[in-house]
Amino acid sequence: DVQLAESGGGLVQAGGSLTLSCSVSGLASNEYATGWFRQALGKEKERASCISNGDSSTTNYADSVKGRFTISRDNAKRTVYLQMNSLKPEDTAVYYCAADESCGLPLSNYGYWGQGTRVTVSS
């Protein structure tokens, strides 16, 4: 049974930092691409970042978070992280991690999702 569990969300002031964690069970984290997605109130879910499967661990970022967010993976811990720096009020959203075979998949095709963790950035 594949399960993804996010943690690390919370309330932070603008300019602050948070690190989100996505713990993966039921599959080897490096065999699947893992993405961080977010959904703000009243908006569609969007991909913030993704790290590819395999040893290359290619990463990509949405323009809105590029230079501020860093995705990484600890295979031994089966955990994928999202380090978020210089947070802005517009980063406020529920953040989800999701896994599947490729970062290039459309959002709707990701097969495994966590329950989400809320990030609130105050101005």
N, CA, C and O atoms as CSV, one atom per row, in Angstrom:
chain,resi,resn,atom,element,x,y,z
A,1,ASP,N,N,0.854,-1.185,0.000
A,1,ASP,CA,C,0.000,0.000,0.000
A,1,ASP,C,C,0.893,1.238,0.000
A,1,ASP,O,O,1.695,1.432,0.913
A,2,VAL,N,N,0.751,2.062,-1.014
A,2,VAL,CA,C,1.573,3.259,-1.143
A,2,VAL,C,C,0.944,4.402,-0.357
A,2,VAL,O,O,-0.248,4.680,-0.486
A,3,GLN,N,N,1.754,5.052,0.450
A,3,GLN,CA,C,1.273,6.198,1.209
A,3,GLN,C,C,2.301,7.314,1.170
A,3,GLN,O,O,3.505,7.072,1.253
A,4,LEU,N,N,1.808,8.544,1.042
A,4,LEU,CA,C,2.640,9.735,1.120
A,4,LEU,C,C,2.080,10.597,2.240
A,4,LEU,O,O,0.866,10.769,2.350
A,5,ALA,N,N,2.953,11.133,3.061
A,5,ALA,CA,C,2.504,11.940,4.191
A,5,ALA,C,C,3.346,13.201,4.277
A,5,ALA,O,O,4.564,13.133,4.438
A,6,GLU,N,N,2.694,14.353,4.169
A,6,GLU,CA,C,3.392,15.629,4.262
A,6,GLU,C,C,3.414,16.116,5.719
A,6,GLU,O,O,2.534,15.799,6.519
A,7,SER,N,N,4.428,16.877,6.019
A,7,SER,CA,C,4.518,17.539,7.321
A,7,SER,C,C,5.360,18.788,7.157
A,7,SER,O,O,6.044,18.965,6.150
A,8,GLY,N,N,5.301,19.655,8.164
A,8,GLY,CA,C,6.158,20.826,8.168
A,8,GLY,C,C,5.464,22.137,7.855
A,8,GLY,O,O,6.086,23.198,7.915
A,9,GLY,N,N,4.186,22.076,7.523
A,9,GLY,CA,C,3.480,23.319,7.255
A,9,GLY,C,C,3.271,24.126,8.516
A,9,GLY,O,O,3.531,23.654,9.623
A,10,GLY,N,N,2.803,25.341,8.341
A,10,GLY,CA,C,2.551,26.194,9.491
A,10,GLY,C,C,2.386,27.640,9.089
A,10,GLY,O,O,2.198,27.970,7.918
A,11,LEU,N,N,2.461,28.492,10.094
A,11,LEU,CA,C,2.322,29.933,9.903
A,11,LEU,C,C,3.703,30.575,9.989
A,11,LEU,O,O,4.466,30.312,10.918
A,12,VAL,N,N,4.009,31.410,9.020
A,12,VAL,CA,C,5.305,32.077,8.995
A,12,VAL,C,C,5.118,33.487,8.459
A,12,VAL,O,O,4.215,33.741,7.661
A,13,GLN,N,N,5.963,34.392,8.896
A,13,GLN,CA,C,5.902,35.756,8.376
A,13,GLN,C,C,6.559,35.837,7.008
A,13,GLN,O,O,7.425,35.030,6.671
A,14,ALA,N,N,6.145,36.796,6.245
A,14,ALA,CA,C,6.758,37.031,4.935
A,14,ALA,C,C,8.266,37.201,5.095
A,14,ALA,O,O,8.736,37.870,6.015
A,15,GLY,N,N,9.003,36.590,4.194
A,15,GLY,CA,C,10.455,36.610,4.273
A,15,GLY,C,C,11.035,35.444,5.034
A,15,GLY,O,O,12.245,35.221,4.997
A,16,GLY,N,N,10.199,34.697,5.722
A,16,GLY,CA,C,10.646,33.562,6.504
A,16,GLY,C,C,10.824,32.302,5.680
A,16,GLY,O,O,10.699,32.312,4.456
A,17,SER,N,N,11.120,31.213,6.382
A,17,SER,CA,C,11.401,29.937,5.725
A,17,SER,C,C,10.640,28.797,6.394
A,17,SER,O,O,10.337,28.839,7.586
A,18,LEU,N,N,10.348,27.804,5.611
A,18,LEU,CA,C,9.774,26.551,6.094
A,18,LEU,C,C,10.353,25.419,5.272
A,18,LEU,O,O,10.719,25.602,4.112
A,19,THR,N,N,10.434,24.246,5.882
A,19,THR,CA,C,10.815,23.051,5.153
A,19,THR,C,C,9.695,22.026,5.270
A,19,THR,O,O,9.328,21.606,6.367
A,20,LEU,N,N,9.170,21.640,4.137
A,20,LEU,CA,C,8.152,20.603,4.091
A,20,LEU,C,C,8.809,19.252,3.845
A,20,LEU,O,O,9.813,19.153,3.139
A,21,SER,N,N,8.230,18.221,4.433
A,21,SER,CA,C,8.717,16.863,4.240
A,21,SER,C,C,7.602,15.994,3.689
A,21,SER,O,O,6.439,16.141,4.063
A,22,CYS,N,N,7.968,15.096,2.807
A,22,CYS,CA,C,7.035,14.128,2.244
A,22,CYS,C,C,7.617,12.747,2.491
A,22,CYS,O,O,8.585,12.346,1.844
A,23,SER,N,N,7.026,12.027,3.425
A,23,SER,CA,C,7.489,10.684,3.746
A,23,SER,C,C,6.758,9.682,2.866
A,23,SER,O,O,5.529,9.682,2.791
A,24,VAL,N,N,7.532,8.828,2.199
A,24,VAL,CA,C,6.969,7.887,1.238
A,24,VAL,C,C,7.090,6.465,1.773
A,24,VAL,O,O,8.162,6.053,2.217
A,25,SER,N,N,6.015,5.733,1.731
A,25,SER,CA,C,6.057,4.332,2.112
A,25,SER,C,C,5.364,3.500,1.047
A,25,SER,O,O,4.461,3.976,0.359
A,26,GLY,N,N,5.789,2.275,0.922
A,26,GLY,CA,C,5.184,1.381,-0.057
A,26,GLY,C,C,5.871,1.383,-1.397
A,26,GLY,O,O,5.524,0.583,-2.265
A,27,LEU,N,N,6.838,2.261,-1.592
A,27,LEU,CA,C,7.646,2.248,-2.805
A,27,LEU,C,C,8.961,2.945,-2.501
A,27,LEU,O,O,9.061,3.736,-1.563
A,28,ALA,N,N,9.950,2.644,-3.296
A,28,ALA,CA,C,11.246,3.292,-3.128
A,28,ALA,C,C,11.164,4.699,-3.690
A,28,ALA,O,O,10.800,4.886,-4.851
A,29,SER,N,N,11.496,5.680,-2.881
A,29,SER,CA,C,11.275,7.071,-3.289
A,29,SER,C,C,12.074,7.432,-4.530
A,29,SER,O,O,11.651,8.302,-5.290
A,30,ASN,N,N,13.213,6.794,-4.759
A,30,ASN,CA,C,13.997,7.166,-5.926
A,30,ASN,C,C,13.529,6.479,-7.200
A,30,ASN,O,O,14.049,6.764,-8.279
A,31,GLU,N,N,12.556,5.579,-7.094
A,31,GLU,CA,C,12.026,4.920,-8.286
A,31,GLU,C,C,10.883,5.714,-8.906
A,31,GLU,O,O,10.443,5.408,-10.014
A,32,TYR,N,N,10.412,6.713,-8.211
A,32,TYR,CA,C,9.309,7.511,-8.702
A,32,TYR,C,C,9.676,8.985,-8.658
A,32,TYR,O,O,10.385,9.445,-7.764
A,33,ALA,N,N,9.183,9.698,-9.631
A,33,ALA,CA,C,9.287,11.145,-9.571
A,33,ALA,C,C,8.335,11.648,-8.492
A,33,ALA,O,O,7.243,11.108,-8.312
A,34,THR,N,N,8.754,12.670,-7.787
A,34,THR,CA,C,7.911,13.231,-6.735
A,34,THR,C,C,7.785,14.729,-6.921
A,34,THR,O,O,8.778,15.441,-7.072
A,35,GLY,N,N,6.577,15.183,-6.909
A,35,GLY,CA,C,6.330,16.605,-7.091
A,35,GLY,C,C,5.683,17.221,-5.872
A,35,GLY,O,O,4.975,16.557,-5.114
A,36,TRP,N,N,5.939,18.501,-5.701
A,36,TRP,CA,C,5.221,19.295,-4.714
A,36,TRP,C,C,4.239,20.184,-5.461
A,36,TRP,O,O,4.614,20.922,-6.373
A,37,PHE,N,N,2.996,20.102,-5.065
A,37,PHE,CA,C,1.934,20.873,-5.672
A,37,PHE,C,C,1.321,21.756,-4.600
A,37,PHE,O,O,1.457,21.482,-3.407
A,38,ARG,N,N,0.652,22.805,-5.021
A,38,ARG,CA,C,-0.009,23.651,-4.043
A,38,ARG,C,C,-1.329,24.157,-4.594
A,38,ARG,O,O,-1.506,24.320,-5.801
A,39,GLN,N,N,-2.239,24.398,-3.680
A,39,GLN,CA,C,-3.540,24.920,-4.073
A,39,GLN,C,C,-3.937,26.010,-3.099
A,39,GLN,O,O,-4.170,25.766,-1.915
A,40,ALA,N,N,-4.008,27.211,-3.628
A,40,ALA,CA,C,-4.470,28.344,-2.834
A,40,ALA,C,C,-5.987,28.403,-2.880
A,40,ALA,O,O,-6.616,27.850,-3.783
A,41,LEU,N,N,-6.559,29.070,-1.912
A,41,LEU,CA,C,-8.015,29.165,-1.823
A,41,LEU,C,C,-8.582,29.784,-3.088
A,41,LEU,O,O,-8.176,30.872,-3.495
A,42,GLY,N,N,-9.511,29.094,-3.696
A,42,GLY,CA,C,-10.157,29.607,-4.886
A,42,GLY,C,C,-9.368,29.465,-6.168
A,42,GLY,O,O,-9.794,29.949,-7.216
A,43,LYS,N,N,-8.227,28.810,-6.102
A,43,LYS,CA,C,-7.388,28.660,-7.292
A,43,LYS,C,C,-7.176,27.182,-7.611
A,43,LYS,O,O,-7.411,26.308,-6.777
A,44,GLU,N,N,-6.732,26.930,-8.823
A,44,GLU,CA,C,-6.450,25.566,-9.232
A,44,GLU,C,C,-5.134,25.084,-8.618
A,44,GLU,O,O,-4.250,25.874,-8.288
A,45,LYS,N,N,-5.042,23.791,-8.482
A,45,LYS,CA,C,-3.807,23.197,-7.981
A,45,LYS,C,C,-2.716,23.381,-9.030
A,45,LYS,O,O,-2.965,23.208,-10.223
A,46,GLU,N,N,-1.517,23.729,-8.593
A,46,GLU,CA,C,-0.410,23.938,-9.508
A,46,GLU,C,C,0.820,23.215,-8.994
A,46,GLU,O,O,0.966,22.980,-7.794
A,47,ARG,N,N,1.704,22.865,-9.921
A,47,ARG,CA,C,2.942,22.216,-9.535
A,47,ARG,C,C,3.969,23.280,-9.184
A,47,ARG,O,O,4.225,24.195,-9.968
A,48,ALA,N,N,4.550,23.153,-8.008
A,48,ALA,CA,C,5.593,24.084,-7.589
A,48,ALA,C,C,6.971,23.561,-7.961
A,48,ALA,O,O,7.843,24.325,-8.376
A,49,SER,N,N,7.164,22.260,-7.813
A,49,SER,CA,C,8.480,21.688,-8.063
A,49,SER,C,C,8.349,20.184,-8.232
A,49,SER,O,O,7.359,19.581,-7.819
A,50,CYS,N,N,9.370,19.586,-8.848
A,50,CYS,CA,C,9.371,18.144,-9.020
A,50,CYS,C,C,10.811,17.653,-9.067
A,50,CYS,O,O,11.700,18.352,-9.552
A,51,ILE,N,N,11.032,16.454,-8.562
A,51,ILE,CA,C,12.342,15.824,-8.657
A,51,ILE,C,C,12.147,14.475,-9.332
A,51,ILE,O,O,11.265,13.699,-8.965
A,52,SER,N,N,12.986,14.211,-10.325
A,52,SER,CA,C,12.799,13.018,-11.141
A,52,SER,C,C,13.222,11.761,-10.399
A,52,SER,O,O,13.865,11.826,-9.352
A,53,ASN,N,N,12.853,10.622,-10.957
A,53,ASN,CA,C,13.261,9.354,-10.391
A,53,ASN,C,C,14.672,9.006,-10.843
A,53,ASN,O,O,15.227,9.657,-11.728
A,54,GLY,N,N,15.234,8.001,-10.248
A,54,GLY,CA,C,16.555,7.558,-10.642
A,54,GLY,C,C,17.665,8.371,-10.006
A,54,GLY,O,O,17.433,9.221,-9.146
A,55,ASP,N,N,18.866,8.086,-10.450
A,55,ASP,CA,C,20.037,8.716,-9.850
A,55,ASP,C,C,20.260,10.150,-10.315
A,55,ASP,O,O,20.976,10.904,-9.656
A,56,SER,N,N,19.663,10.537,-11.429
A,56,SER,CA,C,19.924,11.887,-11.939
A,56,SER,C,C,19.295,12.939,-11.049
A,56,SER,O,O,19.850,14.023,-10.869
A,57,SER,N,N,18.119,12.617,-10.486
A,57,SER,CA,C,17.422,13.562,-9.605
A,57,SER,C,C,17.330,14.943,-10.228
A,57,SER,O,O,17.642,15.947,-9.588
A,58,THR,N,N,16.910,14.985,-11.456
A,58,THR,CA,C,16.683,16.262,-12.123
A,58,THR,C,C,15.536,16.990,-11.431
A,58,THR,O,O,14.524,16.387,-11.077
A,59,THR,N,N,15.711,18.282,-11.247
A,59,THR,CA,C,14.683,19.064,-10.571
A,59,THR,C,C,14.133,20.132,-11.502
A,59,THR,O,O,14.819,20.587,-12.417
A,60,ASN,N,N,12.912,20.519,-11.267
A,60,ASN,CA,C,12.357,21.661,-11.979
A,60,ASN,C,C,11.448,22.442,-11.043
A,60,ASN,O,O,10.956,21.920,-10.043
A,61,TYR,N,N,11.239,23.703,-11.393
A,61,TYR,CA,C,10.502,24.616,-10.524
A,61,TYR,C,C,9.585,25.495,-11.357
A,61,TYR,O,O,9.890,25.852,-12.495
A,62,ALA,N,N,8.462,25.829,-10.757
A,62,ALA,CA,C,7.607,26.841,-11.354
A,62,ALA,C,C,8.323,28.191,-11.284
A,62,ALA,O,O,9.105,28.438,-10.365
A,63,ASP,N,N,8.056,29.048,-12.244
A,63,ASP,CA,C,8.705,30.364,-12.258
A,63,ASP,C,C,8.428,31.130,-10.962
A,63,ASP,O,O,9.272,31.898,-10.500
A,64,SER,N,N,7.273,30.926,-10.393
A,64,SER,CA,C,6.879,31.671,-9.200
A,64,SER,C,C,7.702,31.313,-7.969
A,64,SER,O,O,7.738,32.081,-7.008
A,65,VAL,N,N,8.361,30.159,-7.984
A,65,VAL,CA,C,9.132,29.740,-6.816
A,65,VAL,C,C,10.615,29.584,-7.118
A,65,VAL,O,O,11.412,29.346,-6.210
A,66,LYS,N,N,10.986,29.713,-8.365
A,66,LYS,CA,C,12.372,29.501,-8.768
A,66,LYS,C,C,13.289,30.478,-8.035
A,66,LYS,O,O,13.019,31.677,-7.964
A,67,GLY,N,N,14.371,29.937,-7.497
A,67,GLY,CA,C,15.312,30.764,-6.759
A,67,GLY,C,C,14.987,30.883,-5.285
A,67,GLY,O,O,15.817,31.345,-4.502
A,68,ARG,N,N,13.792,30.473,-4.896
A,68,ARG,CA,C,13.390,30.559,-3.487
A,68,ARG,C,C,13.155,29.180,-2.877
A,68,ARG,O,O,13.407,28.979,-1.689
A,69,PHE,N,N,12.680,28.237,-3.671
A,69,PHE,CA,C,12.365,26.889,-3.189
A,69,PHE,C,C,13.419,25.912,-3.706
A,69,PHE,O,O,13.945,26.068,-4.808
A,70,THR,N,N,13.714,24.909,-2.893
A,70,THR,CA,C,14.638,23.861,-3.291
A,70,THR,C,C,14.046,22.505,-2.923
A,70,THR,O,O,13.680,22.263,-1.773
A,71,ILE,N,N,13.958,21.629,-3.914
A,71,ILE,CA,C,13.468,20.279,-3.676
A,71,ILE,C,C,14.663,19.334,-3.575
A,71,ILE,O,O,15.653,19.480,-4.292
A,72,SER,N,N,14.547,18.367,-2.674
A,72,SER,CA,C,15.629,17.394,-2.515
A,72,SER,C,C,15.036,16.086,-2.010
A,72,SER,O,O,13.874,16.016,-1.609
A,73,ARG,N,N,15.868,15.057,-2.042
A,73,ARG,CA,C,15.372,13.729,-1.651
A,73,ARG,C,C,16.446,13.011,-0.848
A,73,ARG,O,O,17.631,13.059,-1.181
A,74,ASP,N,N,16.017,12.355,0.199
A,74,ASP,CA,C,16.893,11.482,0.992
A,74,ASP,C,C,16.373,10.072,0.789
A,74,ASP,O,O,15.368,9.681,1.383
A,75,ASN,N,N,17.065,9.303,-0.061
A,75,ASN,CA,C,16.575,7.969,-0.395
A,75,ASN,C,C,16.565,7.039,0.804
A,75,ASN,O,O,15.668,6.207,0.938
A,76,ALA,N,N,17.549,7.171,1.671
A,76,ALA,CA,C,17.612,6.304,2.846
A,76,ALA,C,C,16.406,6.514,3.755
A,76,ALA,O,O,15.894,5.572,4.361
A,77,LYS,N,N,15.968,7.749,3.837
A,77,LYS,CA,C,14.817,8.076,4.689
A,77,LYS,C,C,13.505,8.022,3.921
A,77,LYS,O,O,12.434,8.194,4.502
A,78,ARG,N,N,13.590,7.783,2.616
A,78,ARG,CA,C,12.382,7.764,1.762
A,78,ARG,C,C,11.579,9.048,1.963
A,78,ARG,O,O,10.362,9.020,2.145
A,79,THR,N,N,12.266,10.131,1.927
A,79,THR,CA,C,11.634,11.416,2.187
A,79,THR,C,C,12.069,12.435,1.137
A,79,THR,O,O,13.240,12.508,0.765
A,80,VAL,N,N,11.115,13.203,0.678
A,80,VAL,CA,C,11.375,14.295,-0.241
A,80,VAL,C,C,11.070,15.599,0.485
A,80,VAL,O,O,10.047,15.720,1.158
A,81,TYR,N,N,11.955,16.563,0.344
A,81,TYR,CA,C,11.836,17.821,1.064
A,81,TYR,C,C,11.568,18.974,0.095
A,81,TYR,O,O,11.916,18.920,-1.085
A,82,LEU,N,N,10.947,20.000,0.628
A,82,LEU,CA,C,10.815,21.262,-0.097
A,82,LEU,C,C,11.229,22.366,0.861
A,82,LEU,O,O,10.492,22.734,1.775
A,83,GLN,N,N,12.422,22.882,0.629
A,83,GLN,CA,C,12.920,24.007,1.413
A,83,GLN,C,C,12.375,25.279,0.791
A,83,GLN,O,O,12.611,25.549,-0.387
A,84,MET,N,N,11.655,26.054,1.569
A,84,MET,CA,C,11.022,27.268,1.054
A,84,MET,C,C,11.597,28.475,1.784
A,84,MET,O,O,11.442,28.609,2.998
A,85,ASN,N,N,12.251,29.338,1.045
A,85,ASN,CA,C,12.848,30.546,1.605
A,85,ASN,C,C,12.176,31.777,1.022
A,85,ASN,O,O,11.478,31.709,0.010
A,86,SER,N,N,12.401,32.897,1.679
A,86,SER,CA,C,11.860,34.182,1.200
A,86,SER,C,C,10.378,34.060,0.890
A,86,SER,O,O,9.920,34.485,-0.171
A,87,LEU,N,N,9.650,33.490,1.800
A,87,LEU,CA,C,8.229,33.228,1.562
A,87,LEU,C,C,7.442,34.521,1.429
A,87,LEU,O,O,7.736,35.527,2.074
A,88,LYS,N,N,6.436,34.459,0.573
A,88,LYS,CA,C,5.575,35.596,0.285
A,88,LYS,C,C,4.134,35.229,0.639
A,88,LYS,O,O,3.780,34.050,0.667
A,89,PRO,N,N,3.316,36.223,0.905
A,89,PRO,CA,C,1.902,35.916,1.195
A,89,PRO,C,C,1.242,35.098,0.082
A,89,PRO,O,O,0.358,34.285,0.352
A,90,GLU,N,N,1.665,35.307,-1.156
A,90,GLU,CA,C,1.068,34.552,-2.257
A,90,GLU,C,C,1.501,33.090,-2.285
A,90,GLU,O,O,0.999,32.317,-3.101
A,91,ASP,N,N,2.424,32.699,-1.408
A,91,ASP,CA,C,2.779,31.290,-1.271
A,91,ASP,C,C,1.802,30.552,-0.364
A,91,ASP,O,O,1.876,29.330,-0.233
A,92,THR,N,N,0.896,31.279,0.254
A,92,THR,CA,C,-0.101,30.660,1.128
A,92,THR,C,C,-0.948,29.675,0.339
A,92,THR,O,O,-1.548,30.033,-0.675
A,93,ALA,N,N,-0.993,28.437,0.806
A,93,ALA,CA,C,-1.711,27.385,0.089
A,93,ALA,C,C,-1.637,26.090,0.904
A,93,ALA,O,O,-0.902,25.997,1.887
A,94,VAL,N,N,-2.397,25.121,0.481
A,94,VAL,CA,C,-2.198,23.752,0.958
A,94,VAL,C,C,-1.209,23.100,0.000
A,94,VAL,O,O,-1.397,23.117,-1.217
A,95,TYR,N,N,-0.167,22.532,0.561
A,95,TYR,CA,C,0.884,21.915,-0.227
A,95,TYR,C,C,0.742,20.390,-0.168
A,95,TYR,O,O,0.588,19.798,0.900
A,96,TYR,N,N,0.797,19.789,-1.336
A,96,TYR,CA,C,0.670,18.348,-1.468
A,96,TYR,C,C,1.915,17.778,-2.139
A,96,TYR,O,O,2.507,18.417,-3.010
A,97,CYS,N,N,2.304,16.584,-1.735
A,97,CYS,CA,C,3.295,15.868,-2.520
A,97,CYS,C,C,2.577,14.745,-3.259
A,97,CYS,O,O,1.571,14.208,-2.795
A,98,ALA,N,N,3.113,14.418,-4.397
A,98,ALA,CA,C,2.530,13.378,-5.235
A,98,ALA,C,C,3.649,12.647,-5.965
A,98,ALA,O,O,4.686,13.233,-6.276
A,99,ALA,N,N,3.433,11.377,-6.234
A,99,ALA,CA,C,4.469,10.563,-6.876
A,99,ALA,C,C,3.893,9.792,-8.048
A,99,ALA,O,O,2.747,9.343,-8.021
A,100,ASP,N,N,4.703,9.652,-9.060
A,100,ASP,CA,C,4.384,8.782,-10.191
A,100,ASP,C,C,5.645,8.634,-11.036
A,100,ASP,O,O,6.735,8.997,-10.592
A,101,GLU,N,N,5.507,8.110,-12.235
A,101,GLU,CA,C,6.690,7.686,-12.969
A,101,GLU,C,C,7.487,8.820,-13.591
A,101,GLU,O,O,8.649,8.616,-13.943
A,102,SER,N,N,6.915,9.994,-13.740
A,102,SER,CA,C,7.632,11.064,-14.433
A,102,SER,C,C,7.162,12.433,-13.970
A,102,SER,O,O,5.981,12.644,-13.696
A,103,CYS,N,N,8.113,13.362,-13.887
A,103,CYS,CA,C,7.743,14.752,-13.589
A,103,CYS,C,C,6.937,15.366,-14.719
A,103,CYS,O,O,6.230,16.353,-14.514
A,104,GLY,N,N,7.035,14.799,-15.897
A,104,GLY,CA,C,6.351,15.380,-17.033
A,104,GLY,C,C,4.876,15.047,-17.125
A,104,GLY,O,O,4.177,15.557,-18.000
A,105,LEU,N,N,4.401,14.207,-16.241
A,105,LEU,CA,C,2.988,13.847,-16.295
A,105,LEU,C,C,2.108,15.038,-15.981
A,105,LEU,O,O,2.471,15.891,-15.171
A,106,PRO,N,N,0.952,15.099,-16.619
A,106,PRO,CA,C,-0.025,16.108,-16.194
A,106,PRO,C,C,-0.410,15.879,-14.738
A,106,PRO,O,O,-0.380,14.754,-14.238
A,107,LEU,N,N,-0.764,16.946,-14.086
A,107,LEU,CA,C,-1.101,16.875,-12.659
A,107,LEU,C,C,-2.131,15.789,-12.389
A,107,LEU,O,O,-2.006,15.039,-11.421
A,108,SER,N,N,-3.135,15.704,-13.228
A,108,SER,CA,C,-4.248,14.774,-13.007
A,108,SER,C,C,-3.827,13.320,-13.145
A,108,SER,O,O,-4.561,12.423,-12.729
A,109,ASN,N,N,-2.647,13.071,-13.727
A,109,ASN,CA,C,-2.210,11.694,-13.939
A,109,ASN,C,C,-1.380,11.140,-12.792
A,109,ASN,O,O,-1.068,9.949,-12.768
A,110,TYR,N,N,-1.021,11.993,-11.844
A,110,TYR,CA,C,-0.247,11.492,-10.714
A,110,TYR,C,C,-1.109,10.521,-9.907
A,110,TYR,O,O,-2.247,10.827,-9.550
A,111,GLY,N,N,-0.548,9.356,-9.631
A,111,GLY,CA,C,-1.348,8.305,-9.019
A,111,GLY,C,C,-1.371,8.302,-7.505
A,111,GLY,O,O,-2.317,7.804,-6.893
A,112,TYR,N,N,-0.329,8.858,-6.897
A,112,TYR,CA,C,-0.213,8.784,-5.443
A,112,TYR,C,C,-0.103,10.187,-4.866
A,112,TYR,O,O,0.730,10.988,-5.291
A,113,TRP,N,N,-0.964,10.471,-3.882
A,113,TRP,CA,C,-1.025,11.808,-3.295
A,113,TRP,C,C,-1.021,11.725,-1.776
A,113,TRP,O,O,-1.542,10.777,-1.188
A,114,GLY,N,N,-0.430,12.726,-1.158
A,114,GLY,CA,C,-0.545,12.885,0.277
A,114,GLY,C,C,-1.801,13.676,0.617
A,114,GLY,O,O,-2.563,14.078,-0.262
A,115,GLN,N,N,-1.995,13.885,1.895
A,115,GLN,CA,C,-3.220,14.543,2.356
A,115,GLN,C,C,-3.083,16.056,2.394
A,115,GLN,O,O,-4.081,16.763,2.536
A,116,GLY,N,N,-1.872,16.559,2.271
A,116,GLY,CA,C,-1.645,17.996,2.230
A,116,GLY,C,C,-1.247,18.572,3.579
A,116,GLY,O,O,-1.604,18.053,4.636
A,117,THR,N,N,-0.494,19.664,3.506
A,117,THR,CA,C,-0.126,20.408,4.711
A,117,THR,C,C,-0.276,21.897,4.396
A,117,THR,O,O,0.118,22.362,3.326
A,118,ARG,N,N,-0.844,22.619,5.333
A,118,ARG,CA,C,-1.178,24.027,5.063
A,118,ARG,C,C,-0.016,24.935,5.411
A,118,ARG,O,O,0.600,24.815,6.470
A,119,VAL,N,N,0.265,25.844,4.497
A,119,VAL,CA,C,1.275,26.883,4.703
A,119,VAL,C,C,0.579,28.234,4.636
A,119,VAL,O,O,-0.109,28.541,3.663
A,120,THR,N,N,0.762,29.023,5.659
A,120,THR,CA,C,0.191,30.365,5.683
A,120,THR,C,C,1.311,31.369,5.900
A,120,THR,O,O,2.060,31.281,6.873
A,121,VAL,N,N,1.417,32.321,4.985
A,121,VAL,CA,C,2.450,33.345,5.068
A,121,VAL,C,C,1.770,34.672,5.340
A,121,VAL,O,O,0.984,35.157,4.526
A,122,SER,N,N,2.072,35.249,6.473
A,122,SER,CA,C,1.455,36.516,6.843
A,122,SER,C,C,2.306,37.684,6.363
A,122,SER,O,O,3.531,37.596,6.282
A,123,SER,N,N,1.622,38.775,6.048
A,123,SER,CA,C,2.344,39.956,5.542
A,123,SER,C,C,2.784,40.862,6.672
A,123,SER,O,O,3.402,41.898,6.427
